[in-house]
Amino acid sequence: MAKSEPDLEATEISDGVSVRKYDDSSNEDRAAFLSSFSPEEEKHIMRKVDYRFLVLIGLMYLIKTIDYTNAANIKVLQVKQPRNILVELKMTANQYNWVQSIYFISYIVFEVPSNLLLKRMTPRIWQSRIVFSWGVVLACHAAVQNRHSLYAVRFLLGLMEAGMFPGITAQLCSWYRSDEMEKPIMWMFGFQNFSGVIGSLLAYGISYMNGLQGLSAWRWVYLLEGLMTILFSILVFFVLPDYPKSARSNKWLTPREQEFIEQRLTSNAPLTKDAAFSKDEIIASLLDPRTYAFMLSQTLVNLGGYGLSWYLPTITTDLGFAGLPRNQLLNLPPAVASVLAIILSGWILNRAYVTRPVLIMIIMVGMVVSFALFLSVTSPGAIYAACILGTMFYSVYFIPFWAWRSATLVGTTGTAFTLAFQSCVGQVGGVVGPQLFRQRYAHNGYKVSFGICTGAIGAGLLANLWTWWLTWRSERDIRRVRRLRIEAKKEGKVFAGGDVEVLAKDSSRPSFLQ
C-alpha cells in the first residue's frame, strides 16, 4: 500500500515566498518511502512519465513554432512576383514587420490570464482548447484580402496561443524535479528547432501549389498548417495527462507510483492537491527580485534572438546562394546546428558537470560573438556562418535557462503566474525585434539593426550575471544533490537524503534580499 504523504507542519515564508515545511517525522517518513524504491523502479516510473509527455509536448511546441514563424518564410515565397504576399496585400516590408509584432502584443496581454486558468480547467482541456482555437485562426489567414485583416488575424492568433508554453512548463514542475527539467525542456526546444527544418521544407513544397484552385502558395501554407493544427488538438485532448494524482492518472499509474512522483519533488514544487488559486503566491512572486532578474534576462536575449529569427529567411535569400524556391533550404543548417547544440546542452546538464548559470555564461559569450560578426563581416559566406552560430546559441540558451528558472517557483498558482508573467514581459523582445529591421537600415546590411541586437545580447549577459548572483547558493545546492542522486543510482539506491532547500534564506546575501 502506498505510504501517505508526510503531513505539513507549517508554511514558512522565505525570501518572500511561501514554502511547504516538513517536520522531522515527516522527513523520516519521506526518506523511508523513497528508499523503498529501487533505481529500476524509479527508472520505470519516470519512463512512463516520459512516454506520456516528451514527444507530445515536443510536437505541441513544434507546431506552435511553425505556425507563428511561418510568416517569415511566407514573406519570401514568390518574392517580387504577383503572387507574393506583399504584392497581393499591397504591403511594404516595414508594414509586414508588424505582422509578427502584433502577434506578440496580444500574446503578452493574454498570457497571464490564460495560465491562471490552467489548474481550474485542467491542463488537458485547456491545452487542447489552445491548440484547436489557434488552428482555426491560422486557417483563417488564407482568407485575408488586405493588411488590416492580416493584422486582425495575427492579433487573434496571439490571443489563442497565449498560455501554451508557460502552461506546459508549469505542469512539468508537478512531474519533474528541477534538476531533471532540462530533459523535457530539451525535447520541447529540440522539436521547436526542427520547426525551422520542417517549416522551410513545407514552404518549399507548398510553393509548387502556387495558383492551384486559384490560391497563392502563401494562402495554401496557412490553410494546410491550420487544418493540421486542428487535427492535432484531438490528439492533445486524449493523450496529455493532468497531474500525478489526478483521476486520469489512475489509468496508467498505480497509487504508489503517483505518491512516489510527488514525494521525490522538492518542497517548492506544485502538487495535485494545491488550490486552483492563491493570491498570496502571486504577491510573493511580485515581491521576489528573482522574478525581475529572470524576466530582464529573457527580454534582452529575446530582443536580439527574435530579430535574427524573424529576418533569417530574408537574409539567406538576399545572400544569393540559391534562387526561388530553393532559398528556403538555406534555413536548414541553422536549425540542424541548433538541435545538435541542444542535445549537447542536455547531456552536460544531466551529468551536472557545471551549474546551469555557468553553462549560460558560456552560451552568452558565444551569442555576443556571433551577433558581433554581423557588424564586422561583409562576405556572404561569413554572414551565413554568423546566421548559423547566432541561431544555434540563441536556441540552446533556453535549455539551461528554463531549468534554472524552475528551481525558484513555488506552488501551483505561484508557478503558473510567475512563468506567465515572466514570459509575457519577455515577449516584448518579440514585439521590438522585427521592428529593428526597417528598410532605412537595409543599405549597409542592417548594421544598425544588428548593432542594437548585439547590444541587447550584451546587456542580457549582464542581466544573467545578476540572476546568477541572486541564485548562486541554491544552484550550487541543486548541482550537489544532482551528483548525490547520480552516485546513489550507481550504488543501486534511490537518493532519499536531505533535499535541495531551494528557497532557504541565505545569510550571505544583502539584507534587502532576505
N, C-alpha and C positions, 0 to 999 in steps of 0.2 A: 504494500500500500504506500502511496506517496506520503512523504513526510510533509506536514503542514508548513506553510511559510512562517518564518520567525515573526513574532509579534513586534510591532514598532513600539519602542519605549517612549519616544518623543520626536518632535521635529525641531531641529536646531536651525538657526539662521546663520549662514557662514558666507562672508563676502557678499551679503545682501541677497543670498539665495537660499531657499528652504531645501533641506536635505534630510532624507529618511535616516533615522539613527536607531541602531540596534543595541539592545542591552547585551551583557556578556553571555547570558544563557542562550540568547537568540543567535549570537555569533557561533557559539559552540554547536548549536543545532544545525546551523547552516553548513559549517565545516564538516560535520558528521554526514549530513545528507549528500554533499558534493563528493565526499570521499567514498561513498558507497557506489560511485560510478567508476568504471574503467575508462582509459583513454579510447578504447574501441567503441564503447557505448557512446561516449561524447562525440566521437567522430561520426558514428551512425546517426545520432540525433541531428547534429548540425548539418550533415549531408542532406537529410530530409528537408531541413530549412533551406539550404542552398538550392535544392531542386525546385522548391516552390517559388523562390524569389529571383535568383540571379539572372536566368535567361529572360524571364518575363519583364523584370524592371529594366534590363538592358534593352529589350525590344521597345518598351514604352519610351525610354529616353531617346533611342534611335529614331523612332517615328516622329516624336516631337521635334527633334532637331532637324530632320529632313523637312518637316512641314513648315517650320518657321524660317529656315535658312534658304529654302528653295527660291526665295525672291532674288537672292544674289545670283544664282545660276540662271534664272529666267531672264534677268536683265541682259545677258549676253547671248540668248538664243536668237538666231536670225538677226544679229546685230546689224544695224544700219539698213535693214531690209524692211519692206512694207509690213511684214507680219511680226516684227519686233514689238514688244510690249510698249516701249517708249514711243514708238511711231504710232501705234494703234490708239493709244490713250492720250496722245499729244502731250507727253510729259518731257521735261528736261531732266538731265541727270541729277540736278540739285533737288528737284521736286520728288524724284524717285527715292532719294535718300530718306525721305520722311516715311516711306513705306515701312522701314524697319523701326524707326524711332517711334512712330505712333503705336506700333505693336507693343513696344516696351512700356510706353506710358500707361496703357490700360493694364498691362501685366503688373506694373508697380502698384497701381491703385487697388487692385483686387486680390493681391497675393495674400495679405494678412487675413481678410475676412474669409477667404476660401479655406485657408489652413485651420482656422479656428473651428470650422465645421467638420473637420476630419473625424474627430473622435465621436461626435454625436451622430453623424451619418454613417460611420464605419468606413474604413479605407476602401474596401471592395466596391461599395456603392458609389462613393464619392469619386474615386479614380476612374471608374468606368463611365460615370457621367461626364467627367472632364474630357476623356478621350473621345466619346461619342459626339459631344457638342462641338469640339474643335474640328472634328472630321466634317461635320455638316457645314460649318462656316468655311472651312478650307475649300470644299467643293463649290461653294457659292462664289469663290474668287473667279471661277471660269465665266461667270455671267456679267462681270463688271464692264461698263462701257466708257467710263471716264475716270480721271484720277480721284475725284471726290468719292465715288463709290468704292474705289480701291482702298482709299484711306479708311472708309467706314468699316469694310470687312476686316481690315488689318486691326482696327481697334477691337472689334468683336472677337477676333482670333486671340488676342492677348487676354481678353476677359475670360474666355472659355478655357484657356490653357493655364491660367493663374492657379497656383497651388499644387501643380503636379510634382515638380521636383522637391520642394520643401516638404510636401506631404509624404512622398516616398521616404525621404531621409528621416523624417520624424518617426515614421513607422518602423524603419530599420533599427532605430535606437531601442525599440522594445524587444528585438530579437537578437541583436549582436552587441557584444561588448565594444567599448571604444577602441581597444587595441586590436579589434577584428574588423573595424569599419572600412579599412582600406579594401577588403575583398569585395563587398557589394558596390562600393564607390568605384572601384576599378572596373567592374563589369558594366556599370552604367556609362562611365566615360569612355571605356573601350568601345562599347557599342555605339556611343554617340559619335566617336571619331570615324567609325565606319560609315556614318551618315555622309561624310564628305565623299567617300568612295561611291556609296550607293546612290546618293543624290546626283553626283556627276554622271554616273552611268545611266540613271533614269532619264536625266535631262538629255543626255547624248542619244539614247534610244528613242525617246518620245519626240525628239526633234524631227525624226523621219515621218512622224504623223502630221506634220505641218500641212494644213489645208484639208485634212481628212474630215469629211462631213461639214466642211466649211469652217472648221475651227482652227485657230492658230495653235502652234505647238505649245506655247505657254499656257493656253487655256486647257489643253489636254493634260499638262503636268498637274495643274491644280485639281482638275476633275478626278483623275485617276488616283492621285495620292489622297484626296479627300475620301473617296469611296473605300480605299484600302484601310484608312484610319477608322472609319465607321465599322467595318467588319472586325477590326482588331479589338474594338471596345467590347465585343461579345466575349472574346477570349479573356479579357481582363475581368469581366464580371464573374465568370465561372471559375477562374484559377487563382486570382490574387487572394492571399489569406488576410485575416484581420489582425488579431493579437494572439499571443501564445495561449491564453486561457479563454479565448472567445469560443462560442459554441461550435463554430465551423471548424475549429482546430481539433475537435474531438474525432473528426473523421480520419485524421492522419497522424495524430499524436496521442499517446496514452497520457492519463493524468500525471503519472510520474515523470514523463518526458516534458510535459508542459511546466511542471514545477521546476524541473532542472533548468530549463531555459531561463526562467525568471530569477532563480536563485543565483545563477552564475553572473548575473549582471551586477554592475556597481550600484551603489546606493542612490545615485542621482538619476538612474535610468527610469523612463516612463513604464508603468505597469498596467496590465489589463484592468485592474480594479480602480485605477485612478478616476477621479471625477472628470466629466466632459469639459468642465470649465473651472478655472481657478484665477480669480482676479489677483491674488497675492503673487502668484508665479509670474504674471505679466508685469506687475510693478517691480518685482525683484529683477527681472530681466532688463527693464528700462533703467534701473539704478546701477547695473553692473557695467563697469568700464570696459570689460572684455567684449561686451556686445558691440560697442562702437569701434573697438580696435579691429575686430574681425570684419566688421562692416566696411570700415575705411580701406582695409587691405583689399577686400573683394572689389570694391567700387573702382579703385585706382587700377588694379590689374585688368578688370573688365573693360575699362575705357580704352586701354591700348589694345587688348585682345579682340574686342568686338570690332574695333576699327579695322584691324587686319583681316579678320574673318569675313567681314562684310565686303571688303574690297578685293579679297583674294581672287575671285573669278575674273574680275576686271583686270587686275594686274597681270595674271597669267595670259589673258587674251591679248593684252597690249604688248606683251613681250615678243609676240610674232613667231613663236616656236611652231605653232600649229594653226591651221585655218579652221573655219567652221565646218562641222560641229566638233572636230577633234580637239578644239581648245578646252572642252570640258574635261578631257582626260588628264590635263596638266594639274588638276586638283587632286589627283590620286596620290602622288608621292608624299605631299604634306600629311595626308590622312594616314597613310601606312606608317610613316615615321612616328606619328603621334601614338598610334596603337602600340607599336613596339616599345616606345618610351613608357607608356602607361603600364605595360606588363612588367618592365624592369622596376619601375617605382613600387608596384605592389609586392614584388619579390623582396625588395630591400626592406620595406616596412614590415612585412610578415616575419622577417627574421630579426627585427629590432636591432639592426646594426647601428643605427643612429636614431636620435629623436626626430619627430616629424618636423619641428621647426628647422633643424639642421638641414634636412633634405630640401625644405622650402627655400632656404637661403641659397643653396647650390642652384636650384632651378631659377630663382630670381636673377642671379648673376648671369646665367645663360640667357635669360629672356632680355635683360638690358642690352647685352652684347648683340644679340640677334636683331633687336629693333634699331640699335645704333648703326648697323650695317646699311640700313636703308638710307641713312644720311651720308654715308661715306663711299658708296659704290655706285657705279653707273652702268656697268656691263650687264646685259640680260641674264647671263649665267649666274653672276654674283647676286643679283636681285632675286632670282628664283631660289638660290640657296638660302637667302635670308628669309624668304617666304616659308620654306620647309622648316628651318630652325625656329623661327618665331612661332609658327603654328604648333610645332612639337612642344616647345617649352610652355606655351600658354595652356595647352591641353593637359599636360602632365601635372601642372601646378595644382589642380583641384583634387588630385588623389590624396596627397598628404594634407591638403588644406581642410577638406571636409571631414576627414578622420580626426584631425586636430580639433576642429570646431565641435565635434560631437562630445568631446570629453567634458565640456563645461555647460552642458544642457541639463536642465532639471525638470522632472515631472512631465506629464502629458501636455498640459496647457503651455508650460514654460518652453518645452521643446518645440511644439508646433508654432507658438508665437515668435520665439527668437529666430528660428530658421526662416520663417516667412518675412519677418521684419528686416532681418539682415539681407535676405535675398532680394526683397523688393527695392531696398535702397541700393544694393549692389548692382541692380539692373539699370541704374542711372547711366552707367557706362555704356549700356546698350542704346540708350537714347542719344547720348553725346557722340559716341564713336563714329557712327555713319555720317554725322554732320560735319566731321572734320575733313572729309574728303569731298570738298566742294570744287566746282570746276575752276575757280580762280586760282587754285593751288596746283592745277594739273601741269602747268607749263614746265616745271622742273622736276616732274616725277613725284609730286606730292611731298616734297621735302619738309614743308611746313607742317603738314598733317602728321607725318611720321616723327617729326621733332616733338610735337605735342604728345604723341603716343609714347615716345621714349621717355619723356619727362614724367608722364603718369606712371610708367612702369618703375622708373627710378624711385619716385615717391612711394610707390607700392612696396618696394623693398624696405624702405624706412618704416612704413606702417607695419609690415610683418615683423620687423625687429621690435617695435613697441609691443606687439601682441605676444611675441616670444617672452619679453621681459615680464609681462603680466602672468604668464602661464608656465614659466620655466620649471618651477618646482613640481607641479602636477605632471608635466610632460616627462620629466626625469623619472618620476614615480611610475608612470604608465609603462615606460620602457623597462624599468626594473621588474615590474610584475609580469610583463610580457615574457621576459627572459626566464623568470622563475617558472612560468607556465610551460615554456618550451622544455626546460630541464625536467620538470615533473613528468611531462609526456614521455621523455626518453627513459625515465625510470619506471614507466608503466603505471603512473598515477595521474589523477586529476588534481590540479592545484586547488587547495582549499585553505590556504593560509590567509594572512591579512591582505585585504584587497586595496585597491587604489583609493586614497582619500582625495579625490579629485578637487573637492571644494573646501578642504580644510583651511582654516586661517593660517597664514604664513607670516610669522613674526618678522621675517627678514624684509617684508615689503614696507613701503612707507605707510604711515598711519592712515592716510586718506584712502588707501585701498583695502583696509581691513574692516 
